[in-house]
Amino acid sequence: MPEPVKIVTSDFELKPPAPSLRATPQDCRRNSAAGDIVVCGRRPDEYRLKEIKVPEGMEIDEGGLIGFDLGGARVEPGLSQVAMPDGRISKRIMVTVKVPF
């Protein structure tokens, strides 16, 4: 039976990245509390989430729906979900067309 291979320690260590190549300029976790989800990084303001403006020709009604008028009718997209008898959830994308008569 051959002898087991001996594991020899190495003095090789990875060097830390240069300061200009760090992903974050400082440790952003130091201000977080236990259980917090912390996302660290450098992002210019152009990548930050901003309020979405309603496109021209559309308006938001009192129910929070975005819709637009199309040839005398009103078109409104919407999302809904329904519980199925077997416990699954059916998620739906719906478009409502309201036609005055």
KOLTOR-818003 format. One record per residue: residue in one letter; x, y, z of N, C-alpha, C in turn. Coordinates in Angstrom, 1 decimal. Atoms other than C-alpha are relative to their C-alpha. Layout:
BEGIN
@resn=A | n.xx=X | n.yy=Y | n.zz=Z | ca.xx=X | ca.yy=Y | ca.zz=Z | c.xx=X | c.yy=Y | c.zz=Z
...
//
This chain:
BEGIN
@resn=M | n.xx=0.9 | n.yy=-1.2 | n.zz=0.0 | ca.xx=0.0 | ca.yy=0.0 | ca.zz=0.0 | c.xx=0.9 | c.yy=1.2 | c.zz=0.0
@resn=P | n.xx=-0.8 | n.yy=-1.2 | n.zz=0.1 | ca.xx=1.5 | ca.yy=3.4 | ca.zz=-1.0 | c.xx=-0.3 | c.yy=0.9 | c.zz=1.2
@resn=E | n.xx=0.2 | n.yy=-0.9 | n.zz=-1.1 | ca.xx=2.1 | ca.yy=6.0 | ca.zz=1.6 | c.xx=-0.9 | c.yy=1.2 | c.zz=-0.5
@resn=P | n.xx=0.8 | n.yy=-1.1 | n.zz=0.4 | ca.xx=-0.4 | ca.yy=8.9 | ca.zz=1.7 | c.xx=0.9 | c.yy=1.2 | c.zz=-0.4
@resn=V | n.xx=-0.7 | n.yy=-1.2 | n.zz=0.4 | ca.xx=0.7 | ca.yy=12.1 | ca.zz=0.0 | c.xx=0.1 | c.yy=1.0 | c.zz=1.2
@resn=K | n.xx=-0.1 | n.yy=-1.0 | n.zz=-1.1 | ca.xx=2.1 | ca.yy=14.6 | ca.zz=2.5 | c.xx=-0.4 | c.yy=1.4 | c.zz=-0.5
@resn=I | n.xx=0.4 | n.yy=-1.4 | n.zz=0.4 | ca.xx=0.6 | ca.yy=18.1 | ca.zz=2.4 | c.xx=1.0 | c.yy=0.9 | c.zz=0.6
@resn=V | n.xx=-1.0 | n.yy=-1.0 | n.zz=-0.4 | ca.xx=3.2 | ca.yy=20.8 | ca.zz=2.5 | c.xx=-0.5 | c.yy=1.4 | c.zz=-0.1
@resn=T | n.xx=0.6 | n.yy=-1.4 | n.zz=0.0 | ca.xx=2.3 | ca.yy=24.3 | ca.zz=3.5 | c.xx=0.9 | c.yy=0.8 | c.zz=-1.0
@resn=S | n.xx=-0.7 | n.yy=-0.9 | n.zz=1.0 | ca.xx=3.2 | ca.yy=27.1 | ca.zz=1.1 | c.xx=0.0 | c.yy=1.4 | c.zz=0.6
@resn=D | n.xx=0.0 | n.yy=-1.3 | n.zz=-0.5 | ca.xx=4.2 | ca.yy=30.6 | ca.zz=1.8 | c.xx=-0.6 | c.yy=1.0 | c.zz=-1.1
@resn=F | n.xx=0.6 | n.yy=-0.8 | n.zz=1.0 | ca.xx=2.3 | ca.yy=31.8 | ca.zz=-1.3 | c.xx=-1.2 | c.yy=0.7 | c.zz=0.6
@resn=E | n.xx=1.2 | n.yy=-0.8 | n.zz=-0.4 | ca.xx=-0.2 | ca.yy=34.6 | ca.zz=-0.5 | c.xx=-0.4 | c.yy=0.9 | c.zz=-1.1
@resn=L | n.xx=0.5 | n.yy=-0.9 | n.zz=1.0 | ca.xx=-2.4 | ca.yy=36.6 | ca.zz=-2.8 | c.xx=0.2 | c.yy=1.4 | c.zz=0.5
@resn=K | n.xx=-0.2 | n.yy=-1.4 | n.zz=-0.4 | ca.xx=-1.5 | ca.yy=40.3 | ca.zz=-2.8 | c.xx=-1.3 | c.yy=0.7 | c.zz=-0.1
@resn=P | n.xx=1.2 | n.yy=-0.8 | n.zz=0.1 | ca.xx=-4.3 | ca.yy=42.7 | ca.zz=-2.1 | c.xx=0.0 | c.yy=0.8 | c.zz=-1.2
@resn=P | n.xx=0.0 | n.yy=-0.8 | n.zz=1.2 | ca.xx=-5.5 | ca.yy=44.6 | ca.zz=-5.1 | c.xx=0.4 | c.yy=1.5 | c.zz=0.3
@resn=A | n.xx=-0.4 | n.yy=-1.4 | n.zz=-0.1 | ca.xx=-4.2 | ca.yy=48.1 | ca.zz=-5.7 | c.xx=-1.1 | c.yy=0.8 | c.zz=0.4
@resn=P | n.xx=1.1 | n.yy=-0.8 | n.zz=-0.5 | ca.xx=-6.2 | ca.yy=50.8 | ca.zz=-4.0 | c.xx=-0.9 | c.yy=0.6 | c.zz=-1.1
@resn=S | n.xx=0.8 | n.yy=-0.6 | n.zz=1.1 | ca.xx=-7.4 | ca.yy=52.2 | ca.zz=-7.4 | c.xx=-0.9 | c.yy=-1.1 | c.zz=-0.6
@resn=L | n.xx=0.8 | n.yy=1.0 | n.zz=0.6 | ca.xx=-8.8 | ca.yy=48.8 | ca.zz=-8.3 | c.xx=-1.0 | c.yy=-0.6 | c.zz=0.9
@resn=R | n.xx=1.0 | n.yy=0.5 | n.zz=-1.0 | ca.xx=-10.9 | ca.yy=48.2 | ca.zz=-5.2 | c.xx=-1.4 | c.yy=0.2 | c.zz=-0.5
@resn=A | n.xx=1.4 | n.yy=-0.1 | n.zz=0.4 | ca.xx=-14.6 | ca.yy=47.6 | ca.zz=-5.8 | c.xx=-0.7 | c.yy=1.0 | c.zz=0.8
@resn=T | n.xx=0.6 | n.yy=-1.1 | n.zz=-0.8 | ca.xx=-15.5 | ca.yy=49.8 | ca.zz=-2.9 | c.xx=1.1 | c.yy=0.8 | c.zz=0.7
@resn=P | n.xx=-1.1 | n.yy=-0.8 | n.zz=-0.6 | ca.xx=-13.5 | ca.yy=52.7 | ca.zz=-1.5 | c.xx=0.2 | c.yy=-0.3 | c.zz=1.4
@resn=Q | n.xx=-0.1 | n.yy=0.3 | n.zz=-1.5 | ca.xx=-14.2 | ca.yy=51.6 | ca.zz=2.1 | c.xx=-0.9 | c.yy=-1.1 | c.zz=0.3
@resn=D | n.xx=0.9 | n.yy=1.1 | n.zz=-0.4 | ca.xx=-15.9 | ca.yy=48.9 | ca.zz=4.0 | c.xx=-1.3 | c.yy=0.5 | c.zz=0.4
@resn=C | n.xx=1.3 | n.yy=-0.6 | n.zz=-0.2 | ca.xx=-19.5 | ca.yy=49.8 | ca.zz=3.7 | c.xx=-0.9 | c.yy=-0.8 | c.zz=1.0
@resn=R | n.xx=0.7 | n.yy=0.8 | n.zz=-0.9 | ca.xx=-20.6 | ca.yy=47.0 | ca.zz=6.0 | c.xx=0.1 | c.yy=0.5 | c.zz=1.5
@resn=R | n.xx=-0.2 | n.yy=-0.4 | n.zz=-1.3 | ca.xx=-19.4 | ca.yy=48.8 | ca.zz=9.1 | c.xx=-1.2 | c.yy=0.8 | c.zz=0.6
@resn=N | n.xx=1.2 | n.yy=-0.7 | n.zz=-0.5 | ca.xx=-22.6 | ca.yy=50.9 | ca.zz=9.4 | c.xx=-1.3 | c.yy=-0.8 | c.zz=-0.1
@resn=S | n.xx=1.2 | n.yy=0.8 | n.zz=0.1 | ca.xx=-25.0 | ca.yy=48.0 | ca.zz=9.0 | c.xx=-0.2 | c.yy=-0.7 | c.zz=1.3
@resn=A | n.xx=0.4 | n.yy=0.8 | n.zz=-1.2 | ca.xx=-26.9 | ca.yy=46.2 | ca.zz=11.7 | c.xx=-0.2 | c.yy=-1.4 | c.zz=-0.3
@resn=A | n.xx=0.2 | n.yy=1.4 | n.zz=0.3 | ca.xx=-27.4 | ca.yy=42.5 | ca.zz=12.1 | c.xx=-1.3 | c.yy=-0.2 | c.zz=-0.7
@resn=G | n.xx=1.2 | n.yy=0.3 | n.zz=0.8 | ca.xx=-29.9 | ca.yy=41.2 | ca.zz=9.6 | c.xx=-0.2 | c.yy=0.9 | c.zz=-1.2
@resn=D | n.xx=0.1 | n.yy=-0.9 | n.zz=1.1 | ca.xx=-29.4 | ca.yy=44.1 | ca.zz=7.2 | c.xx=0.6 | c.yy=-0.7 | c.zz=-1.3
@resn=I | n.xx=-0.5 | n.yy=0.4 | n.zz=1.3 | ca.xx=-28.9 | ca.yy=43.4 | ca.zz=3.5 | c.xx=0.8 | c.yy=1.2 | c.zz=-0.5
@resn=V | n.xx=-0.8 | n.yy=-1.1 | n.zz=0.4 | ca.xx=-26.0 | ca.yy=45.5 | ca.zz=2.4 | c.xx=0.6 | c.yy=-0.2 | c.zz=-1.4
@resn=V | n.xx=-0.5 | n.yy=0.1 | n.zz=1.3 | ca.xx=-25.1 | ca.yy=46.2 | ca.zz=-1.2 | c.xx=1.1 | c.yy=1.1 | c.zz=-0.1
@resn=C | n.xx=-1.1 | n.yy=-0.9 | n.zz=0.1 | ca.xx=-21.7 | ca.yy=47.8 | ca.zz=-1.7 | c.xx=0.5 | c.yy=0.2 | c.zz=-1.4
@resn=G | n.xx=-0.5 | n.yy=-0.2 | n.zz=1.4 | ca.xx=-20.3 | ca.yy=49.4 | ca.zz=-4.8 | c.xx=0.0 | c.yy=1.5 | c.zz=-0.3
@resn=R | n.xx=-0.1 | n.yy=-1.3 | n.zz=0.5 | ca.xx=-19.5 | ca.yy=52.5 | ca.zz=-6.7 | c.xx=-0.9 | c.yy=0.1 | c.zz=-1.2
@resn=R | n.xx=0.9 | n.yy=-0.2 | n.zz=1.1 | ca.xx=-22.3 | ca.yy=53.5 | ca.zz=-9.0 | c.xx=-0.3 | c.yy=1.5 | c.zz=-0.2
@resn=P | n.xx=0.4 | n.yy=-1.4 | n.zz=0.2 | ca.xx=-22.7 | ca.yy=57.0 | ca.zz=-10.5 | c.xx=-1.5 | c.yy=0.1 | c.zz=0.0
@resn=D | n.xx=1.5 | n.yy=-0.3 | n.zz=-0.1 | ca.xx=-26.1 | ca.yy=58.6 | ca.zz=-10.1 | c.xx=-0.8 | c.yy=-0.4 | c.zz=-1.3
@resn=E | n.xx=0.7 | n.yy=0.4 | n.zz=1.2 | ca.xx=-26.9 | ca.yy=57.7 | ca.zz=-13.7 | c.xx=-0.6 | c.yy=-1.4 | c.zz=0.1
@resn=Y | n.xx=0.5 | n.yy=1.4 | n.zz=-0.2 | ca.xx=-27.4 | ca.yy=54.1 | ca.zz=-12.6 | c.xx=-0.9 | c.yy=-0.2 | c.zz=1.1
@resn=R | n.xx=0.9 | n.yy=0.1 | n.zz=-1.1 | ca.xx=-29.5 | ca.yy=54.8 | ca.zz=-9.6 | c.xx=-1.4 | c.yy=0.1 | c.zz=-0.4
@resn=L | n.xx=1.4 | n.yy=0.1 | n.zz=0.4 | ca.xx=-33.2 | ca.yy=54.1 | ca.zz=-9.7 | c.xx=-0.6 | c.yy=1.4 | c.zz=0.3
@resn=K | n.xx=0.6 | n.yy=-1.3 | n.zz=-0.1 | ca.xx=-35.2 | ca.yy=57.2 | ca.zz=-10.3 | c.xx=-1.5 | c.yy=-0.2 | c.zz=-0.3
@resn=E | n.xx=1.4 | n.yy=0.1 | n.zz=0.2 | ca.xx=-38.9 | ca.yy=57.9 | ca.zz=-10.4 | c.xx=-0.3 | c.yy=0.0 | c.zz=-1.5
@resn=I | n.xx=0.3 | n.yy=0.2 | n.zz=1.4 | ca.xx=-40.4 | ca.yy=56.8 | ca.zz=-13.7 | c.xx=-1.1 | c.yy=1.0 | c.zz=-0.4
@resn=K | n.xx=0.9 | n.yy=-1.0 | n.zz=0.5 | ca.xx=-42.2 | ca.yy=59.5 | ca.zz=-15.6 | c.xx=-1.0 | c.yy=-0.7 | c.zz=-0.9
@resn=V | n.xx=1.0 | n.yy=0.5 | n.zz=0.8 | ca.xx=-45.5 | ca.yy=58.7 | ca.zz=-17.3 | c.xx=0.3 | c.yy=0.4 | c.zz=-1.4
@resn=P | n.xx=-0.2 | n.yy=-0.4 | n.zz=1.4 | ca.xx=-45.0 | ca.yy=58.6 | ca.zz=-21.1 | c.xx=-1.1 | c.yy=0.9 | c.zz=-0.5
@resn=E | n.xx=0.9 | n.yy=-1.0 | n.zz=0.6 | ca.xx=-46.6 | ca.yy=61.3 | ca.zz=-23.2 | c.xx=-1.2 | c.yy=-0.7 | c.zz=-0.6
@resn=G | n.xx=1.2 | n.yy=0.7 | n.zz=0.6 | ca.xx=-50.2 | ca.yy=60.4 | ca.zz=-24.1 | c.xx=-0.6 | c.yy=-0.9 | c.zz=1.0
@resn=M | n.xx=0.5 | n.yy=0.9 | n.zz=-1.0 | ca.xx=-50.7 | ca.yy=58.3 | ca.zz=-21.0 | c.xx=-0.3 | c.yy=0.7 | c.zz=1.3
@resn=E | n.xx=0.3 | n.yy=-0.7 | n.zz=-1.3 | ca.xx=-52.2 | ca.yy=59.2 | ca.zz=-17.6 | c.xx=-0.3 | c.yy=-1.1 | c.zz=1.0
@resn=I | n.xx=0.3 | n.yy=0.9 | n.zz=-1.1 | ca.xx=-52.6 | ca.yy=57.5 | ca.zz=-14.2 | c.xx=-1.3 | c.yy=0.4 | c.zz=0.6
@resn=D | n.xx=1.3 | n.yy=-0.3 | n.zz=-0.6 | ca.xx=-56.1 | ca.yy=57.2 | ca.zz=-12.9 | c.xx=0.1 | c.yy=-0.2 | c.zz=1.5
@resn=E | n.xx=0.1 | n.yy=0.1 | n.zz=-1.4 | ca.xx=-57.2 | ca.yy=57.1 | ca.zz=-9.3 | c.xx=0.4 | c.yy=-1.3 | c.zz=0.6
@resn=G | n.xx=-0.4 | n.yy=1.4 | n.zz=-0.5 | ca.xx=-56.6 | ca.yy=53.3 | ca.zz=-9.0 | c.xx=1.4 | c.yy=-0.3 | c.zz=-0.2
@resn=G | n.xx=-1.5 | n.yy=0.2 | n.zz=0.2 | ca.xx=-52.9 | ca.yy=53.7 | ca.zz=-9.9 | c.xx=0.3 | c.yy=-0.7 | c.zz=-1.3
@resn=L | n.xx=-0.2 | n.yy=0.6 | n.zz=1.3 | ca.xx=-53.4 | ca.yy=52.2 | ca.zz=-13.4 | c.xx=0.5 | c.yy=1.0 | c.zz=-1.0
@resn=I | n.xx=-0.4 | n.yy=-0.8 | n.zz=1.2 | ca.xx=-51.6 | ca.yy=53.5 | ca.zz=-16.4 | c.xx=-0.8 | c.yy=-0.5 | c.zz=-1.2
@resn=G | n.xx=0.8 | n.yy=0.4 | n.zz=1.2 | ca.xx=-53.7 | ca.yy=53.6 | ca.zz=-19.5 | c.xx=0.1 | c.yy=1.1 | c.zz=-1.0
@resn=F | n.xx=0.0 | n.yy=-1.0 | n.zz=1.0 | ca.xx=-54.1 | ca.yy=55.4 | ca.zz=-22.7 | c.xx=-1.2 | c.yy=-0.2 | c.zz=-0.9
@resn=D | n.xx=1.2 | n.yy=0.0 | n.zz=0.9 | ca.xx=-56.9 | ca.yy=56.3 | ca.zz=-25.1 | c.xx=0.4 | c.yy=-0.4 | c.zz=-1.4
@resn=L | n.xx=-0.3 | n.yy=0.6 | n.zz=1.3 | ca.xx=-57.0 | ca.yy=54.5 | ca.zz=-28.4 | c.xx=-1.2 | c.yy=0.0 | c.zz=-0.8
@resn=G | n.xx=1.2 | n.yy=0.0 | n.zz=0.9 | ca.xx=-59.6 | ca.yy=55.4 | ca.zz=-31.0 | c.xx=-1.3 | c.yy=0.1 | c.zz=0.7
@resn=G | n.xx=1.3 | n.yy=-0.1 | n.zz=-0.7 | ca.xx=-62.3 | ca.yy=56.3 | ca.zz=-28.5 | c.xx=-0.1 | c.yy=-1.0 | c.zz=1.1
@resn=A | n.xx=0.0 | n.yy=1.0 | n.zz=-1.1 | ca.xx=-61.5 | ca.yy=53.3 | ca.zz=-26.2 | c.xx=1.1 | c.yy=0.3 | c.zz=0.9
@resn=R | n.xx=-1.0 | n.yy=-0.2 | n.zz=-1.0 | ca.xx=-59.5 | ca.yy=53.2 | ca.zz=-23.1 | c.xx=0.7 | c.yy=-1.4 | c.zz=0.2
@resn=V | n.xx=-0.7 | n.yy=1.2 | n.zz=-0.1 | ca.xx=-56.7 | ca.yy=50.6 | ca.zz=-22.9 | c.xx=0.8 | c.yy=0.1 | c.zz=1.3
@resn=E | n.xx=-0.7 | n.yy=0.0 | n.zz=-1.3 | ca.xx=-55.3 | ca.yy=49.6 | ca.zz=-19.4 | c.xx=0.7 | c.yy=-1.3 | c.zz=0.2
@resn=P | n.xx=-0.6 | n.yy=1.3 | n.zz=-0.3 | ca.xx=-52.7 | ca.yy=46.9 | ca.zz=-18.8 | c.xx=-0.1 | c.yy=-0.2 | c.zz=1.6
@resn=G | n.xx=0.0 | n.yy=0.3 | n.zz=-1.4 | ca.xx=-52.7 | ca.yy=45.1 | ca.zz=-15.4 | c.xx=0.5 | c.yy=-1.4 | c.zz=0.3
@resn=L | n.xx=-0.5 | n.yy=1.2 | n.zz=-0.5 | ca.xx=-51.3 | ca.yy=42.3 | ca.zz=-13.3 | c.xx=-1.0 | c.yy=-0.6 | c.zz=1.0
@resn=S | n.xx=0.8 | n.yy=0.6 | n.zz=-1.1 | ca.xx=-53.2 | ca.yy=39.8 | ca.zz=-11.2 | c.xx=0.5 | c.yy=-1.4 | c.zz=0.3
@resn=Q | n.xx=-0.3 | n.yy=1.4 | n.zz=-0.3 | ca.xx=-52.8 | ca.yy=36.4 | ca.zz=-9.5 | c.xx=-1.2 | c.yy=-0.6 | c.zz=0.7
@resn=V | n.xx=1.1 | n.yy=0.8 | n.zz=-0.5 | ca.xx=-55.3 | ca.yy=33.7 | ca.zz=-8.6 | c.xx=0.5 | c.yy=-1.3 | c.zz=0.5
@resn=A | n.xx=-0.4 | n.yy=1.3 | n.zz=-0.6 | ca.xx=-54.9 | ca.yy=30.7 | ca.zz=-6.3 | c.xx=-0.8 | c.yy=-1.1 | c.zz=-0.7
@resn=M | n.xx=0.7 | n.yy=1.1 | n.zz=0.6 | ca.xx=-55.7 | ca.yy=27.5 | ca.zz=-8.1 | c.xx=-0.4 | c.yy=-1.1 | c.zz=1.0
@resn=P | n.xx=0.5 | n.yy=1.0 | n.zz=-1.0 | ca.xx=-57.5 | ca.yy=24.5 | ca.zz=-6.4 | c.xx=1.2 | c.yy=-0.9 | c.zz=0.5
@resn=D | n.xx=-1.1 | n.yy=0.9 | n.zz=-0.5 | ca.xx=-54.2 | ca.yy=22.5 | ca.zz=-6.2 | c.xx=1.1 | c.yy=0.8 | c.zz=0.8
@resn=G | n.xx=-1.0 | n.yy=-0.7 | n.zz=-0.8 | ca.xx=-52.4 | ca.yy=25.3 | ca.zz=-4.3 | c.xx=0.9 | c.yy=0.9 | c.zz=-0.8
@resn=R | n.xx=-0.9 | n.yy=-0.8 | n.zz=0.8 | ca.xx=-50.5 | ca.yy=26.8 | ca.zz=-7.2 | c.xx=-0.6 | c.yy=1.4 | c.zz=-0.2
@resn=I | n.xx=0.4 | n.yy=-1.4 | n.zz=0.2 | ca.xx=-50.6 | ca.yy=30.5 | ca.zz=-8.0 | c.xx=0.1 | c.yy=0.3 | c.zz=-1.5
@resn=S | n.xx=0.0 | n.yy=-0.4 | n.zz=1.4 | ca.xx=-51.6 | ca.yy=31.6 | ca.zz=-11.5 | c.xx=0.2 | c.yy=1.5 | c.zz=-0.1
@resn=K | n.xx=-0.3 | n.yy=-1.4 | n.zz=0.2 | ca.xx=-49.9 | ca.yy=34.9 | ca.zz=-12.4 | c.xx=-0.4 | c.yy=0.4 | c.zz=-1.4
@resn=R | n.xx=0.5 | n.yy=-0.4 | n.zz=1.3 | ca.xx=-51.5 | ca.yy=36.9 | ca.zz=-15.2 | c.xx=0.3 | c.yy=1.4 | c.zz=-0.4
@resn=I | n.xx=-0.1 | n.yy=-1.3 | n.zz=0.6 | ca.xx=-50.9 | ca.yy=39.8 | ca.zz=-17.4 | c.xx=-1.2 | c.yy=0.2 | c.zz=-0.8
@resn=M | n.xx=1.3 | n.yy=-0.2 | n.zz=0.7 | ca.xx=-54.1 | ca.yy=41.3 | ca.zz=-18.6 | c.xx=0.0 | c.yy=1.4 | c.zz=-0.6
@resn=V | n.xx=0.2 | n.yy=-1.4 | n.zz=0.6 | ca.xx=-55.1 | ca.yy=44.2 | ca.zz=-20.9 | c.xx=-1.5 | c.yy=0.1 | c.zz=-0.1
@resn=T | n.xx=1.4 | n.yy=-0.4 | n.zz=0.0 | ca.xx=-58.5 | ca.yy=45.8 | ca.zz=-20.4 | c.xx=-0.3 | c.yy=1.0 | c.zz=-1.0
@resn=V | n.xx=0.5 | n.yy=-1.0 | n.zz=1.0 | ca.xx=-60.2 | ca.yy=47.6 | ca.zz=-23.3 | c.xx=-1.4 | c.yy=0.4 | c.zz=0.4
@resn=K | n.xx=1.3 | n.yy=-0.6 | n.zz=-0.4 | ca.xx=-63.0 | ca.yy=49.9 | ca.zz=-22.2 | c.xx=-0.6 | c.yy=0.8 | c.zz=-1.2
@resn=V | n.xx=0.6 | n.yy=-0.6 | n.zz=1.1 | ca.xx=-65.3 | ca.yy=50.9 | ca.zz=-25.0 | c.xx=-1.3 | c.yy=0.7 | c.zz=0.4
@resn=P | n.xx=1.2 | n.yy=-0.6 | n.zz=-0.4 | ca.xx=-68.0 | ca.yy=53.5 | ca.zz=-24.3 | c.xx=-1.1 | c.yy=-0.3 | c.zz=-1.0
@resn=F | n.xx=1.1 | n.yy=0.2 | n.zz=1.0 | ca.xx=-71.5 | ca.yy=52.8 | ca.zz=-25.8 | c.xx=-1.2 | c.yy=0.5 | c.zz=0.6
//
